[in-house]
Amino acid sequence: MLTEQRKQHILAVLKRDGRVVAKTLGQELGLSEDTIRRDLRELARAGLLQRVHGGALPASPAVATLNVREHLCATEKIALGRAAARLIRPGQLVFVDGGTTTQQLVRHLPAGLRATIVTHSPIIAAELAEQPEIEVVLIGGRLYKHSMVSVGAAAVEAIGRIRADLYLMGITGLHAEAGLSTGDLEEAYIKRALMAQAAETVALASSDKLGRASAYCIAPVTALTSLLVSTQADEAAVAPLRALGLQVDRAD
């Protein structure tokens, strides 16, 4: 089997099974694990999968730019944003993540809502400028331009001085075994800090994030209070998460 044929076969197995085990695939094809691992490395460099111990998982689509991501699963993100906006109660202090899904969240907040929103995303803060009753706290730091959020030690320290009722989290990958993940190390630290300072954490995940993994682990999925998915999310992708005892709600 030629190299390109092997790679296409690996991607087909990944799509069918949701994972690739290097040893098993090598035995099936009569090839060494080293050959399979070399193919996995090359596919990972191309952004087509995420390598994990012993094999690979589907890669998150969040490697694309913010402008491109805004148009991925756009209908789902609107539904998720609308449903997540209803979770914020008057008088609460809420952490709101950066990202295209949380942009929809703040766009669907009801007029006149009185609450405090803390965010490390200047885009989210700007979206809230026309909400006169919402107090906005913007966490500063080094700007991670890919996601347009603040990261770094200054951001972590500031977050550590705030206690929130709720954290509405955006993620790039969510997998029953690999957990919650993101594509940047410092962003993973920020998300862990936000989780640690919130009484409850609800992750918002469009269907393209389910069963996917990125390079940097944030936490196991069981660290969430609940997960909000769209009605379009495949139950087969949700079932392994429910099996872990995670509460999964669908945005109506």
C-alpha positions as CSV (number, residue, x, y, z in Angstrom):
1,M,0.0,0.0,0.0
2,L,1.4,3.4,-1.0
3,T,1.9,6.1,1.5
4,E,-0.9,8.3,0.3
5,Q,-3.2,5.2,0.3
6,R,-2.3,4.5,3.9
7,K,-3.0,8.0,4.9
8,Q,-6.4,8.0,3.3
9,H,-7.1,4.7,5.0
10,I,-6.1,6.1,8.4
11,L,-8.5,9.1,7.9
12,A,-11.3,6.7,6.8
13,V,-10.8,4.6,10.0
14,L,-10.7,7.8,12.1
15,K,-14.0,8.9,10.6
16,R,-15.6,5.5,11.0
17,D,-14.4,4.6,14.5
18,G,-13.6,8.0,16.0
19,R,-10.1,6.9,16.8
20,V,-7.0,5.1,15.4
21,V,-5.0,2.6,17.4
22,A,-1.5,2.4,15.8
23,K,-0.8,-1.2,16.9
24,T,-4.2,-2.5,15.8
25,L,-4.0,-0.7,12.4
26,G,-0.5,-1.9,11.8
27,Q,-1.6,-5.5,12.4
28,E,-4.5,-5.1,10.1
29,L,-2.4,-3.8,7.3
30,G,0.6,-6.0,7.9
31,L,2.8,-3.0,8.7
32,S,5.0,-2.0,11.6
33,E,3.8,0.4,14.3
34,D,6.7,2.7,13.3
35,T,5.3,3.1,9.8
36,I,1.8,3.9,11.1
37,R,3.2,6.4,13.7
38,R,5.2,8.1,10.9
39,D,2.0,8.5,8.9
40,L,0.2,9.8,12.0
41,R,2.9,12.4,12.6
42,E,2.6,13.7,9.0
43,L,-1.2,13.8,9.2
44,A,-1.0,15.6,12.5
45,R,1.4,18.2,11.0
46,A,-1.2,18.8,8.3
47,G,-3.9,19.4,11.0
48,L,-5.9,16.3,10.0
49,L,-5.8,14.5,13.3
50,Q,-4.6,14.9,16.9
51,R,-2.0,12.3,18.0
52,V,-2.5,10.7,21.5
53,H,-0.8,7.9,23.3
54,G,-1.1,4.8,21.2
55,G,-2.8,6.4,18.2
56,A,-4.9,9.4,17.2
57,L,-8.2,11.2,17.6
58,P,-10.1,13.5,15.3
59,A,-8.6,17.0,15.3
60,S,-10.6,20.0,16.3
61,P,-11.6,22.4,13.5
62,A,-10.6,25.3,15.7
63,V,-7.2,25.6,14.0
64,A,-8.9,27.9,11.5
65,T,-9.0,31.7,11.9
66,L,-11.6,33.5,14.0
67,N,-13.3,34.8,10.8
68,V,-13.5,31.3,9.3
69,R,-14.7,29.7,12.6
70,E,-17.6,32.2,12.8
71,H,-19.2,30.5,9.8
72,L,-18.7,27.0,11.0
73,C,-21.9,25.5,12.4
74,A,-23.3,29.0,12.4
75,T,-26.9,27.9,13.0
76,E,-25.9,25.7,15.9
77,K,-23.9,28.5,17.5
78,I,-26.9,30.8,17.4
79,A,-29.1,28.2,19.1
80,L,-26.4,27.5,21.7
81,G,-25.9,31.2,22.3
82,R,-29.7,31.8,22.8
83,A,-29.9,28.8,25.2
84,A,-26.8,29.8,27.2
85,A,-28.1,33.4,27.6
86,R,-31.0,32.1,29.5
87,L,-28.7,30.5,32.1
88,I,-27.6,33.9,33.3
89,R,-29.8,35.2,36.2
90,P,-30.2,38.8,37.4
91,G,-27.5,39.8,39.9
92,Q,-25.1,37.0,39.0
93,L,-21.4,37.5,38.3
94,V,-20.6,35.4,35.2
95,F,-17.3,34.5,33.4
96,V,-17.9,34.5,29.7
97,D,-15.2,32.9,27.5
98,G,-14.0,34.2,24.2
99,G,-15.0,32.6,20.9
100,T,-17.6,32.6,18.2
101,T,-20.2,30.7,20.2
102,T,-20.0,33.0,23.2
103,Q,-20.4,35.9,20.8
104,Q,-23.8,34.6,20.0
105,L,-24.5,34.2,23.7
106,V,-23.9,37.9,24.5
107,R,-25.9,38.9,21.5
108,H,-28.9,37.1,22.9
109,L,-28.9,38.5,26.4
110,P,-32.2,40.0,27.2
111,A,-32.5,43.8,27.3
112,G,-32.4,45.2,30.8
113,L,-30.6,42.3,32.3
114,R,-28.6,43.4,35.4
115,A,-25.6,41.2,35.9
116,T,-21.8,41.4,35.9
117,I,-19.9,39.7,33.1
118,V,-16.2,39.1,33.4
119,T,-14.3,38.2,30.2
120,H,-10.8,38.0,28.9
121,S,-12.0,38.7,25.4
122,P,-12.1,42.3,24.1
123,I,-14.5,41.2,21.4
124,I,-17.0,39.9,24.0
125,A,-16.5,43.1,26.0
126,A,-17.2,45.2,23.0
127,E,-20.4,43.3,22.2
128,L,-21.7,44.2,25.6
129,A,-21.1,48.0,25.2
130,E,-24.7,48.6,24.3
131,Q,-26.0,46.8,27.4
132,P,-26.4,49.6,29.9
133,E,-27.4,47.4,32.9
134,I,-24.5,45.0,32.5
135,E,-21.3,45.7,34.4
136,V,-18.4,44.5,32.2
137,V,-15.0,43.6,33.7
138,L,-12.3,43.0,31.1
139,I,-9.3,40.8,32.1
140,G,-6.1,42.0,30.6
141,G,-2.8,40.3,29.5
142,R,-1.0,39.3,26.4
143,L,-3.4,39.1,23.4
144,Y,-3.6,35.6,21.9
145,K,-4.6,36.8,18.4
146,H,-5.9,33.5,17.1
147,S,-8.8,33.5,19.6
148,M,-8.6,37.3,20.5
149,V,-8.4,36.6,24.2
150,S,-6.0,37.7,27.0
151,V,-3.6,35.1,28.3
152,G,-0.6,35.0,30.6
153,A,0.3,35.4,34.2
154,A,-1.4,38.7,34.7
155,A,-4.7,37.3,33.4
156,V,-4.4,34.2,35.7
157,E,-3.7,36.4,38.7
158,A,-6.6,38.7,38.0
159,I,-9.0,35.8,37.6
160,G,-7.8,34.3,40.9
161,R,-9.2,37.4,42.7
162,I,-12.7,36.9,41.4
163,R,-15.4,34.5,42.5
164,A,-18.1,33.8,39.9
165,D,-21.5,32.2,40.0
166,L,-21.1,30.7,36.6
167,Y,-18.5,30.1,33.9
168,L,-19.8,29.8,30.3
169,M,-17.0,28.0,28.6
170,G,-16.1,27.7,24.9
171,I,-13.9,24.8,23.9
172,T,-12.2,23.5,20.8
173,G,-12.3,19.8,21.6
174,L,-14.4,17.6,23.9
175,H,-13.8,13.9,24.1
176,A,-14.9,11.3,26.7
177,E,-11.3,10.1,27.2
178,A,-9.2,13.0,26.1
179,G,-11.3,15.5,28.1
180,L,-11.7,19.2,27.4
181,S,-8.9,20.6,25.2
182,T,-7.7,23.7,23.4
183,G,-4.9,24.4,20.9
184,D,-2.9,26.8,23.0
185,L,-1.0,26.1,26.3
186,E,-1.6,29.5,27.9
187,E,-5.3,29.5,26.9
188,A,-5.6,26.1,28.7
189,Y,-4.2,27.7,31.9
190,I,-6.7,30.5,31.6
191,K,-9.7,28.2,31.2
192,R,-8.5,26.1,34.2
193,A,-8.3,29.3,36.3
194,L,-11.8,30.3,35.3
195,M,-13.2,26.9,36.2
196,A,-11.5,27.0,39.6
197,Q,-13.0,30.3,40.4
198,A,-16.6,29.5,39.3
199,A,-19.3,27.8,41.3
200,E,-20.6,26.1,38.1
201,T,-19.1,25.6,34.7
202,V,-21.2,25.0,31.6
203,A,-19.4,24.2,28.3
204,L,-21.0,25.2,25.0
205,A,-20.2,22.8,22.1
206,S,-21.3,22.8,18.5
207,S,-21.3,19.3,16.9
208,D,-18.0,19.8,15.2
209,K,-16.3,19.9,18.7
210,L,-17.7,16.6,20.0
211,G,-15.4,13.6,19.9
212,R,-12.5,15.9,18.9
213,A,-9.2,16.7,20.6
214,S,-6.7,19.5,20.6
215,A,-3.1,19.5,21.9
216,Y,-3.6,21.0,25.4
217,C,-5.8,19.4,28.0
218,I,-7.9,21.7,30.2
219,A,-9.7,19.2,32.4
220,P,-11.6,15.9,32.3
221,V,-15.2,16.3,31.1
222,T,-16.5,15.3,34.5
223,A,-15.1,18.6,35.8
224,L,-18.1,20.3,34.1
225,T,-21.3,21.0,35.8
226,S,-23.1,20.4,32.5
227,L,-22.6,20.5,28.7
228,L,-24.9,22.4,26.3
229,V,-25.1,21.0,22.8
230,S,-27.3,21.7,19.8
231,T,-30.3,19.6,18.7
232,Q,-28.2,18.7,15.7
233,A,-25.5,16.9,17.8
234,D,-25.4,13.2,17.0
235,E,-26.5,11.1,20.0
236,A,-23.7,8.7,19.2
237,A,-21.2,11.5,20.0
238,V,-23.1,12.5,23.2
239,A,-23.6,9.0,24.6
240,P,-20.0,8.4,25.8
241,L,-20.2,11.7,27.7
242,R,-23.5,10.8,29.4
243,A,-22.0,7.4,30.3
244,L,-19.5,9.3,32.4
245,G,-22.3,10.9,34.4
246,L,-22.1,14.3,32.7
247,Q,-25.4,16.2,32.4
248,V,-25.9,17.0,28.7
249,D,-28.6,19.5,27.7
250,R,-29.8,20.3,24.2
251,A,-30.3,23.9,23.1
252,D,-33.9,24.2,21.8
